[in-house]
Structures are given as structure tokens and as C-alpha cells.
């Protein structure tokens, strides 16, 4: 099993959105038995809570399923993960600092690095939490834009992991 975990700040907006979108892509690609998709936050403020209602509304309007409970990312998880996807540069920095080994730090990547249209200065998926509803819609657009590139990378990695 190839394991991917999306990480944002509180695990109620961006990372559950990315988790739902990517899980759908994985299922559509016929890889659901080979790829496990999950999410977490760098902080534990919302542990046990569901996704933000605006995240749920945007996902449902776009036809994505979601059932979510927020949790905080733990350093010990690195050993069981193949890829840790950060939603912005702050998460990337925090996760790499949390990594127990250089190999674990190398597992951490920015989501938008998989979007061929994103430039280096456009690496972040902005946090929509304190903004208007449109920020959640923009978040979904950015997540969806990076999805196919990430799926291609995971598909290749799964081929390498499968005997």
C-alpha cells in the first residue's frame, strides 16, 4: 500500500479538501486498492472536529464525498507514509523540521509543485479560513489543478513499489 497524507494548519479546510479530491482521483484511476489517502494538521486545535462547513459545501457542490475528523500530524507517522503533501510553504518547513530523518524530510512536497501551471512563487494554496466563501472555491480549483500531476507521480511510485 502506498500512503499519501495531505497536511495543512488545522486539518479542517485545505487538507480535507485535498484528501477528498485526491481520493476521488485515485478511485477513478482504479488505484483505490493500492493507494491510501489521508490528511492531518500541523496543529491540534480542531482534533476530532469535522471539516469546516464551507469546505463540506464546496466539496459536495463539486460532487466529492467526504467524511472527516481532524487530527494533528505526528512525527512518528513518517515511518508509515510514502508521501506527505504540504499545502503551503509554512507547512513544508514545519513538516521537514518534524521529520526524524533526512529520508523522511524528503517525503514532504508542496501540493502545487504538481501543478504544471503554477510558478515557484505560486507554491501555496492560500488558507481560506478567515476569508469569504469564494476562498474555499479558489482552494478547490488549486487542489484540482494539482491533482492530475500528483496522480501521475503516485501512479509511477506505485509501479516501483509493486513487485
C-alpha positions as CSV (number, residue, x, y, z in Angstrom):
1,X,0.0,0.0,0.0
2,X,1.3,3.4,-1.0
3,X,0.3,6.1,1.6
4,X,-0.2,9.8,1.0
5,X,-1.1,12.3,3.7
6,X,-2.1,15.9,3.0
7,X,-1.2,18.4,5.7
8,X,-2.5,22.0,6.4
9,X,-2.7,24.0,9.6
10,X,-5.8,22.7,11.4
11,X,-7.0,19.9,9.2
12,X,-10.4,21.4,8.6
13,X,-10.1,23.3,5.3
14,X,-7.4,22.7,2.8
15,X,-6.1,19.2,3.7
16,X,-9.5,17.5,4.0
17,X,-10.4,19.1,0.6
18,X,-7.2,17.8,-1.0
19,X,-7.8,14.4,0.7
20,X,-11.4,14.2,-0.8
21,X,-10.3,15.3,-4.3
22,X,-7.3,13.0,-4.4
23,X,-9.2,10.0,-3.1
24,X,-11.7,10.5,-5.9
25,X,-8.9,10.7,-8.5
26,X,-7.3,7.6,-7.1
27,X,-10.6,5.7,-7.2
28,X,-11.3,6.9,-10.8
29,X,-7.8,5.7,-11.8
30,X,-8.5,2.2,-10.4
31,X,-5.8,2.6,-7.7
32,X,-8.0,2.5,-4.5
33,X,-6.6,-0.9,-3.5
34,X,-3.1,0.3,-3.9
35,X,-3.1,3.9,-2.5
36,X,-4.3,5.1,0.9
37,X,-5.2,8.8,1.2
38,X,-5.3,10.7,4.5
39,X,-4.9,14.2,6.0
40,X,-3.8,15.9,9.1
41,X,-2.9,19.4,10.5
42,X,0.3,20.8,11.9
43,X,-1.6,21.9,15.0
44,X,-4.2,20.1,17.1
45,X,-6.7,22.9,17.7
46,X,-9.5,21.2,15.8
47,X,-8.7,17.5,16.7
48,X,-11.9,15.4,16.4
49,X,-13.9,18.1,14.6
50,X,-15.4,17.6,11.2
51,X,-14.3,19.7,8.2
52,X,-15.2,23.3,8.1
53,X,-18.9,23.6,6.8
54,X,-17.6,25.8,3.9
55,X,-15.2,23.0,2.9
56,X,-18.0,20.5,3.1
57,X,-20.3,22.8,1.0
58,X,-17.7,23.3,-1.8
59,X,-16.9,19.6,-1.9
60,X,-20.5,18.5,-2.0
61,X,-21.3,21.1,-4.7
62,X,-18.5,19.7,-6.8
63,X,-19.6,16.1,-6.3
64,X,-16.9,14.9,-3.9
65,X,-17.6,12.7,-0.9
66,X,-16.1,13.4,2.4
67,X,-16.3,12.0,5.9
68,X,-13.6,13.7,8.1
69,X,-12.3,14.0,11.6
70,X,-9.4,16.4,12.2
71,X,-6.2,15.2,13.7
72,X,-2.7,16.5,14.3
73,X,0.2,15.1,12.3
74,X,2.8,13.2,14.4
75,X,6.5,12.8,13.7
76,X,6.0,9.0,14.3
77,X,3.8,8.8,11.2
78,X,6.6,9.4,8.8
79,X,7.7,5.8,9.0
80,X,4.3,4.6,7.6
81,X,4.0,7.3,4.9
82,X,5.4,7.4,1.4
83,X,4.4,11.0,0.6
84,X,3.5,13.9,2.8
85,X,1.9,16.8,0.9
86,X,2.1,20.2,2.4
87,X,-0.5,22.8,1.4
88,X,1.8,25.8,1.8
89,X,5.5,26.7,2.4
90,X,4.9,27.1,6.2
91,X,3.6,23.5,6.4
92,X,6.5,22.3,4.2
93,X,9.0,23.9,6.6
94,X,7.2,22.7,9.8
95,X,6.9,19.1,8.4
96,X,10.5,18.9,7.3
97,X,11.6,20.1,10.7
98,X,9.4,17.4,12.3
99,X,10.9,14.7,10.2
100,X,13.1,12.3,12.2
101,X,15.5,11.6,9.3
102,X,16.6,13.3,6.0
103,X,14.8,10.5,4.1
104,X,11.6,11.4,5.9
105,X,12.1,15.1,5.2
106,X,12.5,14.2,1.5
107,X,8.9,12.7,1.6
108,X,7.5,16.2,2.1
109,X,6.4,18.0,-1.0
110,X,4.2,21.1,-1.8
111,X,0.9,20.2,-3.5
112,X,1.2,23.0,-6.1
113,X,4.6,21.6,-7.2
114,X,2.4,19.1,-9.1
115,X,0.5,21.8,-10.9
116,X,2.3,22.5,-14.2
117,X,0.7,26.0,-14.4
118,X,2.0,27.1,-11.0
119,X,5.2,29.1,-10.8
120,X,7.6,28.8,-7.9
121,X,6.1,32.0,-6.4
122,X,2.7,30.4,-6.6
123,X,3.5,27.4,-4.4
124,X,0.9,27.9,-1.7
125,X,-2.7,27.0,-1.5
126,X,-4.0,30.1,0.4
127,X,-5.8,29.5,3.7
128,X,-9.4,30.3,3.1
129,X,-10.5,30.0,6.8
130,X,-10.7,33.8,7.7
131,X,-11.9,34.9,4.3
132,X,-15.1,34.9,2.3
133,X,-16.7,31.7,0.8
134,X,-15.0,32.4,-2.6
135,X,-11.7,31.5,-1.0
136,X,-12.9,27.9,-0.5
137,X,-13.9,27.7,-4.1
138,X,-10.5,29.0,-5.1
139,X,-8.9,26.4,-2.8
140,X,-10.8,23.7,-4.6
141,X,-9.6,25.0,-8.0
142,X,-6.0,25.0,-6.9
143,X,-6.3,21.5,-5.4
144,X,-7.9,20.1,-8.6
145,X,-5.3,21.7,-10.8
146,X,-2.5,19.9,-8.9
147,X,-4.4,16.6,-8.7
148,X,-3.5,15.1,-12.1
149,X,0.2,15.8,-11.7
150,X,0.2,14.3,-8.3
151,X,-1.8,11.3,-9.5
152,X,0.8,10.7,-12.2
153,X,3.7,10.8,-9.7
154,X,1.9,8.4,-7.3
155,X,1.0,6.1,-10.2
156,X,4.7,5.9,-11.1
157,X,5.7,5.4,-7.5
158,X,3.1,2.6,-7.1
159,X,4.6,0.8,-10.1
160,X,8.0,0.9,-8.4
161,X,6.6,-0.4,-5.1
162,X,4.6,-3.2,-6.8
163,X,6.6,-6.4,-7.3
